[in-house]
Amino acid sequence: RRVLSDLSSGINAEYGGSSMGTSPFCELPSQAGCFVLCNKQTTNYDRAAKVAIHDDVNGFMDRLMKYVLPENKCKLDYTYEQEFIIKEIHGALVASTPRHNEPAVFIESITFTNQNGLEKSFDRQLNGDLSMEPAPTSPTTLHVEFKEGFAVEDVEVQYTPGQESVGKLVKVLVY
């Protein structure tokens, strides 16, 4: 507990954006018998946590990994994968995640070149998903660009009218 407290920068933020309200992250504490919670702001899970740390998660994890893993002694690789789905809904092509309450906010843009050679792009919707009307009527290669820092590289997804296309964001973290 003291080590974790020493590693915390002491941020006690009370502003929004918590992943603790987003599936699947919000489901993890209920599946753990004992856990440490690190989140910028307070959550409904703070009391159940063995230790609750209010800090920037990335900064805290960097400091923790440097403390736990002696320099040049050990290396930890972690690969994070997030699926996204591109499907036709009421004549529009929509990009979202498989989870109903988790928008595809990690996608910066989706573009493709239509049969006439014109580049078309998806628009960001109020719920965070991306959509484009009308949906292409022939098989199309979609270029998916991720927001900076979210993925190793952008991807291309093959879309066939009437079928769901699944793409994957991949991020590798090395400590």
C-alpha positions as CSV (number, residue, x, y, z in Angstrom):
1,R,0.0,0.0,0.0
2,R,2.8,2.4,0.9
3,V,4.7,1.7,-2.4
4,L,1.5,2.3,-4.4
5,S,0.9,5.5,-2.6
6,D,4.5,6.7,-3.2
7,L,4.1,5.9,-6.9
8,S,0.9,7.9,-7.2
9,S,1.3,11.5,-8.3
10,G,-1.6,12.4,-6.0
11,I,-4.1,13.5,-8.7
12,N,-7.6,13.5,-7.3
13,A,-9.6,14.4,-10.4
14,E,-13.3,14.6,-10.3
15,Y,-14.0,15.0,-14.0
16,G,-15.6,12.6,-16.6
17,G,-14.4,9.9,-19.0
18,S,-14.0,6.9,-16.7
19,S,-13.7,3.5,-18.3
20,M,-15.3,2.2,-15.2
21,G,-18.7,3.0,-16.8
22,T,-17.8,1.2,-20.0
23,S,-18.1,-2.5,-20.7
24,P,-16.1,-4.7,-20.4
25,F,-13.9,-2.7,-18.0
26,C,-16.7,-1.9,-15.6
27,E,-17.4,-5.7,-15.2
28,L,-13.9,-6.6,-14.1
29,P,-14.1,-5.6,-10.4
30,S,-17.2,-7.8,-9.8
31,Q,-15.2,-10.8,-11.2
32,A,-12.1,-10.2,-8.9
33,G,-11.9,-11.3,-5.3
34,C,-9.2,-8.8,-4.5
35,F,-8.1,-5.9,-6.7
36,V,-6.3,-2.6,-6.9
37,L,-8.1,0.1,-8.8
38,C,-6.4,2.9,-10.6
39,N,-8.7,5.6,-12.1
40,K,-8.4,9.3,-12.5
41,Q,-11.6,10.0,-10.6
42,T,-13.5,8.2,-7.8
43,T,-15.7,5.2,-8.9
44,N,-18.4,3.1,-7.4
45,Y,-15.8,0.4,-6.9
46,D,-13.3,2.3,-4.7
47,R,-14.7,0.9,-1.4
48,A,-14.5,-2.7,-2.7
49,A,-10.9,-2.3,-3.9
50,K,-8.0,-3.4,-1.7
51,V,-6.3,-0.1,-2.8
52,A,-7.9,2.7,-4.8
53,I,-5.5,5.1,-6.6
54,H,-6.7,8.3,-8.2
55,D,-4.1,9.1,-10.8
56,D,-3.4,9.2,-14.5
57,V,-3.4,5.4,-15.3
58,N,-0.6,5.6,-18.0
59,G,1.7,7.7,-15.8
60,F,1.1,5.5,-12.8
61,M,1.7,2.2,-14.7
62,D,4.9,3.6,-16.2
63,R,6.1,4.4,-12.6
64,L,4.9,1.1,-11.3
65,M,6.7,-0.9,-14.1
66,K,9.9,1.0,-13.5
67,Y,9.7,0.2,-9.8
68,V,8.8,-3.5,-10.2
69,L,11.0,-4.4,-13.1
70,P,14.7,-3.5,-12.5
71,E,16.3,-1.7,-15.4
72,N,17.7,-4.1,-18.0
73,K,16.7,-7.1,-16.0
74,C,13.2,-7.9,-17.2
75,K,10.9,-6.9,-20.0
76,L,7.1,-7.2,-20.2
77,D,5.2,-7.2,-23.5
78,Y,1.5,-6.7,-23.4
79,T,-0.7,-6.8,-26.6
80,Y,-4.1,-5.1,-26.4
81,E,-6.6,-6.0,-29.1
82,Q,-10.0,-4.3,-29.7
83,E,-12.4,-5.5,-32.3
84,F,-14.6,-3.2,-34.3
85,I,-17.5,-4.0,-36.6
86,I,-18.5,-2.4,-39.9
87,K,-22.1,-3.3,-40.9
88,E,-25.0,-1.9,-42.9
89,I,-27.9,-0.5,-40.9
90,H,-30.9,1.0,-42.7
91,G,-28.8,1.8,-45.8
92,A,-25.9,3.3,-43.9
93,L,-22.6,1.7,-43.3
94,V,-21.8,2.0,-39.5
95,A,-18.5,1.3,-37.6
96,S,-18.9,0.4,-33.9
97,T,-17.7,-2.0,-31.3
98,P,-19.3,-5.4,-30.4
99,R,-20.4,-3.9,-27.1
100,H,-23.6,-1.9,-27.2
101,N,-22.4,0.9,-24.9
102,E,-18.8,1.3,-26.1
103,P,-18.4,3.5,-29.2
104,A,-15.5,3.2,-31.6
105,V,-13.8,6.4,-30.3
106,F,-10.4,4.9,-31.1
107,I,-11.0,5.2,-34.8
108,E,-9.9,8.6,-36.3
109,S,-11.4,8.1,-39.8
110,I,-12.6,5.5,-42.3
111,T,-12.2,6.2,-46.0
112,F,-12.6,4.4,-49.3
113,T,-12.4,5.2,-53.0
114,N,-15.7,4.6,-54.8
115,Q,-16.2,3.1,-58.3
116,N,-15.9,6.6,-59.8
117,G,-12.5,7.2,-58.2
118,L,-13.9,9.6,-55.6
119,E,-12.7,9.3,-52.0
120,K,-15.6,9.0,-49.5
121,S,-15.3,9.1,-45.7
122,F,-17.4,8.2,-42.7
123,D,-18.9,10.9,-40.4
124,R,-18.7,10.8,-36.6
125,Q,-22.1,10.4,-34.9
126,L,-23.2,11.8,-31.6
127,N,-22.8,8.4,-29.9
128,G,-19.1,8.2,-31.0
129,D,-19.7,5.6,-33.8
130,L,-18.8,6.4,-37.4
131,S,-21.3,6.1,-40.3
132,M,-21.6,6.8,-44.0
133,E,-24.6,6.9,-46.3
134,P,-25.4,5.3,-48.6
135,A,-23.5,2.1,-48.0
136,P,-21.4,0.9,-51.0
137,T,-23.2,-1.5,-53.3
138,S,-20.2,-3.5,-54.3
139,P,-17.2,-5.1,-52.3
140,T,-15.0,-2.3,-51.1
141,T,-11.7,-2.0,-49.2
142,L,-12.0,0.4,-46.3
143,H,-9.0,2.2,-44.9
144,V,-9.3,2.6,-41.1
145,E,-7.0,5.2,-39.5
146,F,-6.8,5.0,-35.7
147,K,-6.3,8.0,-33.4
148,E,-2.7,8.7,-32.4
149,G,-1.3,6.4,-29.7
150,F,-4.1,3.9,-30.1
151,A,-2.7,1.3,-32.5
152,V,0.5,-0.1,-34.0
153,E,-0.7,0.7,-37.5
154,D,-3.8,1.5,-39.5
155,V,-5.7,-1.3,-41.1
156,E,-7.7,-2.1,-44.2
157,V,-10.9,-4.0,-43.9
158,Q,-12.8,-5.7,-46.7
159,Y,-16.5,-4.9,-46.8
160,T,-19.0,-6.9,-48.7
161,P,-22.6,-5.6,-48.9
162,G,-25.0,-7.5,-46.7
163,Q,-22.2,-8.9,-44.5
164,E,-20.5,-7.7,-41.3
165,S,-16.8,-6.9,-41.5
166,V,-14.7,-7.3,-38.4
167,G,-11.5,-5.3,-38.0
168,K,-9.0,-5.2,-35.1
169,L,-7.0,-2.5,-33.4
170,V,-3.7,-3.9,-32.0
171,K,-1.5,-2.0,-29.6
172,V,1.7,-3.5,-28.1
173,L,3.0,-2.1,-24.9
174,V,6.6,-2.8,-23.8
175,Y,7.9,-2.1,-20.3
